[in-house]
Amino acid sequence: MGERLIGKTIVVTGAMKGIGRGISLKCAAEGANVVVADLSEQEGDASVIRQIEQMGTAGKSLFIQTDITKTEDCRQLIQKTVEIFGRIDGLVNNAAIYPRGNLLNTSEELFDTVFDVNIKGAFYCSQYAVASMIETGGGSIVHIGSTNAYMGQMDLAAYACSKGAMLTLSKHIAHNYAAKQVRSNWITVGWVASDGEIELHRKLGVSPEQLAAMGEATVPNGRLQTAEDIAYGAVFLLSDESASVTGTELAITGGHRMR
């Protein structure tokens, strides 16, 4: 157990699985109060809340059911966090979807769904978090990005554009709210063996073992990244160690798709 986030309250969206789950557990291990935000809670030992409780951490954990495509849910997420813990010190905009579709076959429905989750949700969670942080002396926002933001692979057109918008959001907050001690940073995520990625490839007939082999052959450092890899970077950006770090792009990619 560490102490890098003791006394801080961190909200993580999309926290039930994959990268969000990894970040939530790592923040808890570093002593933070962790607000787990997602559409629904898991049951039994699979629950992130249950895992945090079993860790016996210094902070507390709380699940808040949240649909980030609804601005009122974004508002209530931050409001409930402040009501219960007194403040919000960090927000991790992690929730995202990445259905396949190229520029020529992406429907309006798919486009709107991707943007509602990936950028509208991040925008309004940030809006309410920044307003609260200004009142309490500042805070840190971490945006979970993607290599696809810089151009995007062929079949992820809407996703790539949504992540490009998120990168702009991160820079916008960093530039305009630094004087209020609100920091905003972006993590460029490479190829992560998340639950969603494994399930997606399984549907395509690719086993987890085959996926790992693809990563070994494709990613320069010889493996797919893990949720824990991303979590280490998030903890740094949420901690006081990065007090002068804002507007940055932290690449946790193993060298994958370097520009």
C-alpha positions as CSV (number, residue, x, y, z in Angstrom):
1,M,0.0,0.0,0.0
2,G,1.2,3.5,-0.8
3,E,0.4,7.0,0.5
4,R,0.7,9.1,-2.7
5,L,-3.0,10.0,-2.7
6,I,-3.9,10.0,1.0
7,G,-6.5,12.6,1.7
8,K,-7.6,13.0,-1.9
9,T,-11.0,12.1,-3.4
10,I,-10.8,10.7,-6.9
11,V,-13.7,10.1,-9.3
12,V,-13.2,7.5,-12.1
13,T,-15.7,7.1,-14.9
14,G,-16.2,3.7,-16.6
15,A,-14.6,2.2,-13.5
16,M,-16.1,-1.3,-13.6
17,K,-13.8,-2.9,-16.1
18,G,-10.5,-2.6,-17.9
19,I,-8.5,0.6,-17.5
20,G,-11.0,2.3,-15.2
21,R,-11.0,-0.7,-12.9
22,G,-7.2,-0.7,-12.8
23,I,-7.0,3.0,-12.1
24,S,-9.7,2.7,-9.3
25,L,-7.8,-0.1,-7.6
26,K,-4.4,1.7,-7.9
27,C,-5.8,5.0,-6.5
28,A,-7.4,3.1,-3.6
29,A,-4.0,1.3,-2.9
30,E,-2.4,4.8,-2.7
31,G,-4.9,5.9,0.0
32,A,-7.5,7.9,-2.0
33,N,-11.2,8.0,-1.4
34,V,-12.4,6.5,-4.7
35,V,-15.7,7.2,-6.3
36,V,-16.5,4.4,-8.8
37,A,-18.8,5.7,-11.5
38,D,-20.4,3.4,-14.1
39,L,-23.8,2.4,-15.5
40,S,-24.2,-0.5,-13.1
41,E,-22.3,-2.1,-10.2
42,Q,-21.0,-5.6,-10.4
43,E,-22.0,-8.3,-7.9
44,G,-20.0,-10.3,-5.4
45,D,-16.2,-10.6,-5.4
46,A,-16.1,-9.2,-9.0
47,S,-17.2,-5.8,-7.6
48,V,-14.5,-3.1,-7.7
49,I,-16.0,-1.8,-4.4
50,R,-15.7,-5.2,-2.8
51,Q,-12.1,-5.5,-4.0
52,I,-11.2,-2.1,-2.5
53,E,-12.8,-3.0,0.8
54,Q,-10.9,-6.2,0.9
55,M,-7.6,-4.3,0.4
56,G,-8.1,-2.5,3.7
57,T,-7.0,0.9,2.4
58,A,-6.8,4.2,4.1
59,G,-9.5,5.8,2.0
60,K,-13.2,4.9,1.4
61,S,-14.9,3.8,-1.7
62,L,-18.3,4.6,-3.1
63,F,-20.3,3.5,-6.2
64,I,-22.4,6.1,-8.0
65,Q,-24.5,4.8,-10.8
66,T,-23.9,7.2,-13.7
67,D,-24.9,7.5,-17.3
68,I,-22.4,10.1,-18.5
69,T,-24.3,10.7,-21.7
70,K,-26.8,12.6,-19.5
71,T,-25.6,16.0,-18.3
72,E,-27.7,15.7,-15.2
73,D,-26.0,12.4,-14.2
74,C,-22.6,14.2,-14.7
75,R,-23.8,17.0,-12.4
76,Q,-25.1,14.6,-9.7
77,L,-21.9,12.5,-9.8
78,I,-19.8,15.5,-8.8
79,Q,-22.4,16.9,-6.5
80,K,-22.8,13.6,-4.6
81,T,-19.0,13.2,-4.4
82,V,-18.7,16.7,-2.8
83,E,-21.6,16.1,-0.5
84,I,-20.1,12.9,0.9
85,F,-16.4,13.6,0.9
86,G,-16.4,17.4,1.1
87,R,-14.4,18.0,-2.1
88,I,-13.2,16.4,-5.4
89,D,-9.4,16.4,-6.0
90,G,-9.2,14.3,-9.1
91,L,-11.4,13.3,-12.0
92,V,-10.4,10.5,-14.5
93,N,-12.3,10.7,-17.7
94,N,-12.0,7.1,-18.7
95,A,-15.4,5.9,-19.9
96,A,-15.4,5.2,-23.6
97,I,-16.8,3.0,-26.4
98,Y,-15.1,2.1,-29.7
99,P,-17.5,0.4,-32.1
100,R,-16.1,-0.3,-35.5
101,G,-17.0,1.9,-38.5
102,N,-15.0,3.6,-41.2
103,L,-15.6,7.1,-42.6
104,L,-17.8,5.8,-45.4
105,N,-20.1,3.4,-43.4
106,T,-20.4,5.2,-40.0
107,S,-24.1,5.9,-39.4
108,E,-25.4,9.0,-37.7
109,E,-26.7,6.9,-34.8
110,L,-23.2,5.3,-34.3
111,F,-21.5,8.7,-34.5
112,D,-23.9,10.3,-32.0
113,T,-23.5,7.4,-29.6
114,V,-19.7,7.5,-29.7
115,F,-19.6,11.2,-29.2
116,D,-22.2,11.2,-26.4
117,V,-20.1,8.8,-24.4
118,N,-16.5,9.7,-25.3
119,I,-16.6,13.5,-25.4
120,K,-20.0,14.8,-24.2
121,G,-19.6,12.8,-21.0
122,A,-16.0,13.9,-20.5
123,F,-16.9,17.6,-21.2
124,Y,-19.7,17.8,-18.7
125,C,-18.0,15.8,-16.0
126,S,-15.1,18.2,-16.4
127,Q,-17.4,21.2,-16.3
128,Y,-18.8,20.3,-12.9
129,A,-15.5,19.0,-11.5
130,V,-13.6,22.2,-12.5
131,A,-16.3,24.4,-11.0
132,S,-16.0,22.5,-7.7
133,M,-12.2,22.4,-7.8
134,I,-12.0,26.1,-8.2
135,E,-13.9,26.6,-5.0
136,T,-11.6,24.3,-3.0
137,G,-8.2,25.3,-4.3
138,G,-7.7,23.2,-7.4
139,G,-7.4,19.6,-8.6
140,S,-6.3,17.3,-11.3
141,I,-8.2,16.0,-14.3
142,V,-6.8,13.0,-16.3
143,H,-8.2,12.2,-19.7
144,I,-7.7,8.6,-20.9
145,G,-6.8,9.1,-24.6
146,S,-5.6,6.9,-27.4
147,T,-3.1,6.8,-30.2
148,N,-6.1,7.0,-32.5
149,A,-6.6,10.6,-31.6
150,Y,-3.7,11.6,-33.9
151,M,-5.2,10.0,-37.1
152,G,-7.0,6.8,-36.3
153,Q,-7.1,3.4,-37.8
154,M,-9.4,2.8,-40.8
155,D,-12.3,1.2,-38.9
156,L,-12.4,3.6,-35.9
157,A,-13.4,6.9,-37.6
158,A,-15.9,8.2,-35.0
159,Y,-13.8,6.9,-32.1
160,A,-10.7,8.6,-33.5
161,C,-12.5,11.9,-33.9
162,S,-13.9,11.7,-30.4
163,K,-10.5,11.2,-28.9
164,G,-9.1,14.1,-30.9
165,A,-11.8,16.2,-29.3
166,M,-10.9,15.0,-25.9
167,L,-7.3,15.9,-26.5
168,T,-8.4,19.5,-27.3
169,L,-10.6,19.5,-24.2
170,S,-7.6,18.6,-22.0
171,K,-5.4,21.3,-23.5
172,H,-8.3,23.8,-23.2
173,I,-8.7,23.2,-19.5
174,A,-5.0,23.2,-18.9
175,H,-4.5,26.6,-20.5
176,N,-7.5,28.3,-19.2
177,Y,-7.7,27.1,-15.6
178,A,-4.0,26.8,-14.5
179,A,-4.3,30.1,-12.6
180,K,-7.0,28.4,-10.6
181,Q,-4.7,25.5,-9.8
182,V,-6.7,23.1,-11.9
183,R,-4.4,20.8,-13.9
184,S,-5.4,18.8,-16.9
185,N,-3.4,16.1,-18.6
186,W,-3.9,13.3,-21.2
187,I,-2.6,9.8,-21.3
188,T,-2.0,8.3,-24.7
189,V,-3.0,4.7,-24.4
190,G,-1.5,2.2,-26.7
191,W,-2.8,-1.3,-27.3
192,V,-4.2,-2.5,-23.9
193,A,-5.3,-6.1,-23.2
194,S,-8.5,-4.8,-21.6
195,D,-11.6,-6.9,-21.0
196,G,-13.3,-5.1,-23.9
197,E,-10.4,-5.6,-26.3
198,I,-10.2,-9.3,-25.4
199,E,-13.9,-9.8,-25.9
200,L,-13.8,-7.9,-29.2
201,H,-11.1,-10.1,-30.6
202,R,-12.8,-13.2,-29.3
203,K,-15.8,-12.3,-31.4
204,L,-13.5,-12.0,-34.4
205,G,-12.2,-15.5,-33.7
206,V,-8.9,-14.4,-32.0
207,S,-8.1,-16.1,-28.7
208,P,-6.5,-14.2,-25.8
209,E,-3.3,-16.2,-26.5
210,Q,-3.4,-15.1,-30.2
211,L,-4.0,-11.5,-29.1
212,A,-1.0,-11.6,-26.8
213,A,1.1,-13.0,-29.7
214,M,-0.1,-10.2,-31.9
215,G,1.0,-7.7,-29.3
216,E,4.4,-9.3,-28.9
217,A,4.9,-9.1,-32.7
218,T,3.5,-5.5,-33.1
219,V,4.3,-3.5,-30.0
220,P,8.0,-2.4,-29.9
221,N,8.5,-3.3,-26.3
222,G,7.2,-6.8,-27.0
223,R,3.8,-6.9,-25.2
224,L,0.4,-5.5,-25.0
225,Q,0.0,-2.9,-22.3
226,T,-2.1,-3.6,-19.2
227,A,-4.6,-1.6,-17.1
228,E,-2.0,-1.4,-14.4
229,D,0.5,0.3,-16.8
230,I,-2.0,3.1,-17.4
231,A,-2.9,3.2,-13.7
232,Y,0.7,4.0,-12.7
233,G,0.6,7.0,-15.0
234,A,-2.8,8.2,-13.7
235,V,-1.7,8.1,-10.1
236,F,1.3,10.2,-10.9
237,L,-0.8,12.8,-12.6
238,L,-3.4,12.8,-9.8
239,S,-0.7,13.1,-7.1
240,D,1.1,16.2,-5.8
241,E,4.3,14.8,-7.5
242,S,2.9,16.3,-10.7
243,A,1.9,19.7,-9.1
244,S,3.6,21.6,-12.0
245,V,2.5,19.2,-14.7
246,T,-0.4,20.4,-16.9
247,G,-1.3,20.3,-20.6
248,T,0.9,17.2,-21.2
249,E,0.5,14.1,-23.3
250,L,1.9,11.1,-21.4
251,A,2.4,8.2,-23.8
252,I,2.0,4.8,-22.2
253,T,2.2,2.8,-25.4
254,G,5.3,0.6,-25.3
255,G,6.4,2.5,-28.4
256,H,3.3,1.5,-30.3
257,R,2.2,3.9,-33.1
258,M,4.8,6.5,-32.2
259,R,4.3,9.7,-34.3
